[in-house]
Amino acid sequence: MNLIARLHTLLINTMAAAAAVSMVAVMITICLDVLIRNLDRQPSAHFFTFSEYALLLIPCLGAPWLVREKGHVYVELLLMALGRPARKWAIRLIGVISIAICFTMAWYGFEVTMLDWVQNNKDVRSFDAPRWAIVMWIPVSFLFMGLEFVRYLWRDESPLAALASESSGASG
């Protein structure tokens, strides 16, 4: 595997690990919040803000890894009804549409991020944060998801997990 592919894999795995750590941190934060409330104390307003930001970051950081692992949800009913050649073309079409959607979302997401950067927009919650630093994960996520779909198309590999009829050994 060449250097760029290894770096790409490292980045996707690091993003997924950060999403996993964020989920644990949100769980701990919620437990602390509940504990502090049960002790008749006022928990930090930052707990709620952190949880809100994490709820954006977790899917953004984990989605490219999920695409790589073919772990996303899809409805296979129509695909199972198609014959093998038609199914192959339908899966390619799904890949092309996925690429188009991901890169379109990345493009517009980068525009929003850059506009927030240039205008120095702030997200005002329990503390002020630069808005670009929060929304930048959306286009990054869609860019890497799009690259994963391109990778599948380039390798002539399905971006979808094996169909139930194919994975169970049943004849299609």
C-alpha positions in Angstrom: 0.0 0.0 0.0 1.5 3.4 -0.9 2.0 6.3 1.5 -1.1 8.2 0.5 -3.3 5.2 0.9 -1.8 4.4 4.3 -2.2 8.0 5.5 -5.8 8.0 4.2 -6.5 4.8 6.2 -4.8 6.2 9.3 -6.9 9.4 9.1 -10.1 7.5 8.7 -9.3 5.1 11.6 -8.2 8.1 13.7 -11.5 9.9 13.0 -13.4 6.7 13.9 -11.4 6.4 17.2 -12.1 10.0 18.0 -15.8 9.4 17.4 -15.7 6.4 19.8 -13.9 8.4 22.5 -16.4 11.2 22.1 -19.3 8.7 22.6 -17.7 7.5 25.9 -17.0 11.2 26.9 -20.7 12.0 26.3 -21.8 9.1 28.4 -19.5 10.1 31.2 -20.7 13.7 30.9 -24.3 12.7 31.1 -23.6 10.5 34.2 -21.8 13.3 35.9 -24.6 15.7 35.1 -27.2 13.3 36.6 -25.0 12.7 39.6 -24.4 16.4 40.3 -28.2 17.1 39.9 -29.0 14.2 42.4 -26.6 15.9 44.9 -28.8 19.0 44.6 -26.0 20.9 42.8 -26.0 22.8 39.5 -24.0 21.0 36.8 -21.8 23.0 34.4 -23.6 24.5 31.4 -20.6 23.3 29.4 -21.8 19.7 29.8 -24.8 20.4 27.7 -22.8 22.4 25.1 -20.2 19.6 24.9 -22.9 17.0 24.3 -24.4 19.1 21.5 -21.1 19.5 19.7 -20.3 15.8 20.2 -23.7 14.8 18.6 -22.5 16.6 15.5 -18.9 15.3 15.6 -19.6 11.6 16.3 -21.5 10.9 13.0 -19.1 13.2 11.1 -16.0 11.5 12.4 -17.4 7.9 12.2 -19.2 8.0 8.8 -16.1 7.6 6.5 -15.0 4.5 8.5 -18.6 3.2 8.4 -18.5 3.5 4.6 -15.1 1.8 4.4 -16.4 -1.1 6.6 -19.7 -1.3 4.5 -21.6 -0.9 7.7 -24.1 1.7 6.5 -27.8 0.8 6.2 -29.4 0.1 2.9 -32.6 -1.6 1.6 -31.7 -4.6 -0.4 -35.3 -5.6 -1.4 -35.0 -4.1 -4.9 -31.5 -5.3 -5.4 -32.4 -8.9 -4.5 -35.3 -8.8 -7.0 -32.8 -8.0 -9.9 -30.8 -10.5 -11.8 -27.1 -10.6 -11.3 -26.1 -8.3 -14.3 -28.8 -5.8 -13.5 -27.9 -5.9 -9.8 -24.2 -5.1 -10.7 -25.2 -2.1 -12.7 -27.7 -0.9 -10.0 -24.9 -1.2 -7.4 -22.6 0.9 -9.7 -25.3 3.5 -10.1 -25.8 3.6 -6.3 -22.0 4.2 -6.0 -22.0 7.0 -8.6 -25.0 8.7 -6.9 -23.4 8.3 -3.5 -20.2 10.0 -4.9 -22.2 12.8 -6.4 -24.1 13.4 -3.2 -21.0 13.2 -1.0 -18.9 15.6 -3.1 -21.8 18.0 -3.5 -22.4 18.1 0.3 -18.6 18.5 0.8 -18.5 21.4 -1.7 -21.3 23.3 -0.1 -20.1 22.4 3.4 -16.6 23.9 2.6 -18.4 27.0 1.2 -20.2 27.4 4.5 -17.1 26.7 6.5 -15.0 29.3 4.6 -17.8 31.9 4.9 -17.9 31.3 8.6 -14.1 31.7 8.7 -14.0 34.9 6.6 -16.9 36.5 8.5 -15.5 35.3 11.9 -18.9 33.9 12.9 -19.2 32.6 16.4 -21.4 29.9 17.9 -22.6 31.4 21.2 -23.6 28.8 23.8 -22.1 28.4 27.3 -18.9 29.7 25.6 -18.1 31.3 22.3 -16.6 29.1 19.7 -15.6 29.9 16.1 -18.4 28.5 14.0 -16.1 27.3 11.3 -14.3 25.0 13.8 -17.6 23.3 14.5 -19.1 23.0 11.0 -15.8 22.1 9.2 -16.3 18.4 10.2 -19.4 18.1 7.9 -17.5 18.7 4.6 -14.5 16.8 5.8 -16.8 13.8 6.5 -18.6 14.0 3.2 -15.2 14.4 1.3 -13.8 11.2 2.9 -17.1 9.3 2.4 -17.0 10.3 -1.3 -13.4 9.2 -1.6 -14.4 5.8 -0.1 -17.2 5.4 -2.7 -14.7 6.4 -5.4 -12.3 3.7 -4.1 -15.0 1.1 -4.4 -15.9 2.2 -7.9 -12.2 2.3 -8.9 -11.8 -1.3 -7.7 -15.0 -2.4 -9.3 -16.1 -3.5 -5.8 -19.6 -3.1 -4.3 -19.8 -0.4 -1.6 -22.6 -2.4 -0.1 -22.3 -5.3 2.4 -23.1 -8.7 0.9 -26.8 -9.2 0.2 -28.6 -11.6 2.5 -29.2 -14.1 -0.4 -25.5 -14.0 -1.2 -24.1 -14.1 2.3 -26.3 -17.0 3.4 -25.2 -19.1 0.5 -28.8 -19.2 -0.9 -29.1 -19.2 -4.7 -30.3 -15.9 -6.2 
